[in-house]
C-alpha cells in the first residue's frame, strides 16, 4: 500500500507561523528520504493555527529540496481563483519538475467574512461562487491541453508554458456528494476521512459506482486521508493526541488558536480525559469509522490497513497536528518503519 503525507503546517502554541513553515519543509524532506509516495500541503486563510496560505509556494520549495516524492496541493481552493491562472502556476511547477507535481483542488470551506470577500468578492455573494464544477472542467482543459469547443470564449487559448504532460488533478472532498460529483467528472478522488468519517464508506462506494471515464485509460482512484498519532508506546501516543483532542474541543466551542501541548490538555481537560485511549473501530459512539489512528506502530499499522482493506483503497495519506516538532518527525519515522517503506537515495 502506498503511504503519503498531507500537511496543514500547524502552528504549535508557543511557536510562530514562520517556524511552522520551516517545520513543513523539514518534514517534507524527511518524508522524501523515508520513501513516502506524496507530500501535499494545504491551503487555509486568516488562520491562527495553520500557516499554509499559499500551497503553490510551498510546493515549489519542497520540490527543490526533495528528489523523488510527488509534491502537490491538498488542496487549492479553486472557487476563489481563475482556473487559467491556477493552470499556469502548476504548469510552471511541472516544467521545472516534470512528472512530480500533483494539483489537488477543493471547494472553498470558508464561511466567515471578510476572508471570503477578500479572496473573491462574488463568492461572498449568494448569487455567485457556485461554479466549482465548471471551473474544474476549465482547469482540466487548460492543464491537459484539451481543445475547447468551437465558439467557446477560450477557444484556442493555451496556458504557458505550453509543453507536453502536466500535473495530475485530484479532487478533495469529505462527503458522498463530492465523491459522486468527482466520479461524474472522471477524476481521481481524495477523501478526508479525518474530517467526515461518518460518510467514508458511502462516499468511496458512490465514487466507484458513479465513475465515468473522461478519456481512455481513466479508472477510479481513491486516496483515503486519516489522522495518525504514533509513538513507541501507547501512553506516549495518547499524550501526543491529547493536544489535538483539546484543539478540537476548543474549535467546537468557537475558540481558534494554536495547537495546544499535552500539558495544556491535561490542565484543561484533566488527565483522565486528555490521556484516555482513542476508541477503536466500532466503539466511537458516533462515527462508523474512527477518524484517527492512535497508538504504537503495530496498532497504527493494524488500524490503517484494516480500514484500507475494508474500503478497498491502495493509498492512504496521513495527517496530524502534534505540538512537538521532534515527536511529529518521529511519528512519521515509526510509521514508515511499520509499513516497510523503502528509503530514497539522498537528494543531490
Secondary structure, 3 states (H helix, E strand, C coil): CEEEEEECCECECCCCHHHHHHHHHHHHHHHHHHCCCEEEECCCCCCCCECCCCHHHHHHHHHHHCCCCEEEEEEEEHHHCCHHHHHHHHHHHHHHCCCCEEEEEECCCCCCCCHHHHHCHHHHCCCCCCCHHHHHHHHHHHHCCCCCCCCCCCCCCCCCCCCCCCCEEEEEECCHHHHHHHHHHCCEEEEECCCCHHHHHHHHHHHHHHCCCCCCCCCCCEEEEEEEEECCCHHHHHHHHHHHHHHHHHHHCCCCCCECCHHHHHHHHCHHHHCCCCCCCCCCCCCCCCCEEEECHHHHHHHHHHHHHHHCCCEEEEECCCCCHHHHHHHHHHHHHHCCCCCCCCCC
